[in-house]
Amino acid sequence: MKKLRVILVGCGAISNAWFGAVKQRNDVELVGLVDLNREAADKRAAEHGLPGVQTGADLKAVIEKTRPDAVFDCTLPAAHVSVTTVALRHGCHVLGEKPLADTMPNARTMVAAAKKAGRIYAVMQNRRYMANIQALRRFLDSGEIGRITTVHCDFFIGAHFGGFRDHMKHVLLLDMAIHTFDQARYFMQEDAVTALAHEWNPPGSWYDHDASAVAVFEMTNKIVFCYRGSWCAEGLNTAWEAAWRIIGENGSVTWDGAHTFQAQVVTGRAGFVRERKDVEVPYDRTAGILEGHAGCIDEFIRCVQAGKIPQTVCTDNIKSLVMVHAAVESATGGRKVKCK
């Protein structure tokens, strides 16, 4: 099969996760590296043994020199709209880092551009490709606990970044919650209808702006999703994938965000508290699937080659971004808002 010719844009720290995944493949050829600081692109080329790769600071120029099939966008969110639209106009498929865009108008511009170009634009939602997350999704699909009614999620980490995040407004919701909200949509297979959120900055916080939040979403199919989170919670931290309790009509399942699942279903038909039994959540730790960035990149490449649509395609992923911006709007305005 012909190798997919790819340009990677944005040679900051996150690009290393992409290089690590791509270097393991024999169906991808990195033909270009682009960064506003060309020295950063040259440095990455040297670090990853790419002596013949085209480097530059101008994406359009590098595209015209290399004629790639796809562009990997590892830039900051504010640059996504320009990188993606340039790539799409030149006939390239695009896989970009989360979030899809920095604003909803930019997100809609990018989705429209992908539709007009007839190309795939997908987003790096790497958590969907983790074995434990997929195991929970399969368990929910099995119907063991019945129809989902309520989802609770906790995310508490004392994260000392010491960089731009320390000064960022809505830092938890804008920079991190996209992962958690996308996980929730993946588990429920539903979309948000309304959002009611509150943000605050606890005493002792090392952030300039609100780093804690709670949000309640009314989802389609009458499911309620409750989120609690903080990036300045010291001690007893949750996993980065959060801690979950998912309630169904016939039972519940919890997941600690790592490797511990617990599930119970009701067996009794009478009594104040009905009899229950424990059930297993099957999880094969030796499955050997491609996880994280590697899994998302793998699906994107296979879909480009086969003319199929990846699960993180922009037309779906924008629904997770809607939740983020609806939560920010609600917290800012102090009222329930529609997710649109």
Steps between C-alpha positions, in 0.01 A plus 500: 500500500621852415641690796299796627706816455460723807605845620508563875432860608597626845824356638442567870502243780174327400645413159721236662193285570417515128856424389509200733184357344593574139854360520358154579310488169616402152200652322578866581772725365566830676588733214481835678527670839362849552537740793487879528849457643673307224782408739246297700410305185868443418560384858218245485626373163843439651363344820284252311744408225331673206791649305311532169179653633395844374483758781361850503293767673234532229254212467378598154854506363590163650178346366578627151852353519407159641143431375386309812188288542438616856597757760543432872420818696682520834472878538333699778117516483498859369696389191281200413260691277774644279704178477197282430339724241829544310555123499145427386516759221806316369320167495651354817325291762560633854540346843537769766571520871212564736303717537355527151516881519537785746151638431172362369495734195848373404387142557205545265727662241729195510216249476359690202843509336540122536159444344578733211838336438362148521780405737516344845564732791525306828610592852749333735269369773759247612306372802244324280780264402590383850430133577328567835270765348408266218434222752253719690329597176459131404355426843246780465412379150435152641191632679603339830391803708214591269435836340730774631319764706773698679877549468723651771863595444772634732829652384730630775870560442748748648667595173796740529568583135692820559428626148225668300227296672573678829372822341223359277133587551262202538813284510335176616201517269681624190824303525405172668126439512483428126658160577253420778195625313599300193543191719150556635352522150692186403363307798142621464482526121289811560543875453452796733178701489551752784780601737500654848848574637684687773872588513712627789861536611551347847709674767864402459466445126814564294291587195404858410145404405238235577658154513204312649157432355180301530260447212172320444404406146163379383577252222288348228295194600430669840844422646653741755880539508658657811862621488717615791858606441801695618857555391603631842389208720793381709498141624292196408524584132282315253640350182532735203218299345282594805289280730158391379167369630251401231147411610264292293142388551621159624831576671812712517867489405793697638845550353793668676652621174774239520449124520230455765140436398209409725150419383178378660162415357171459683373143533217541751148616416389620845630669816611846606846439350485229237739206497802548276782298357850595384572466131831509318613768259716301256833673443791335321820676603699295248289583195791686341287762327642831387413748772499878540654709222611187313143365494348825375768544233454138394125539448549827312753347260290190439192714430687727258631197313163322493277803447324452834416740784687491837301524821666830595402671174432873543127471436473282812775652713352847477220368723754448780638851447145637523484363855820685596384837372148455633646434847714815474200705386288365783765563765562851370133592478379310805218326316407183319578516127422290195781297347507609138 
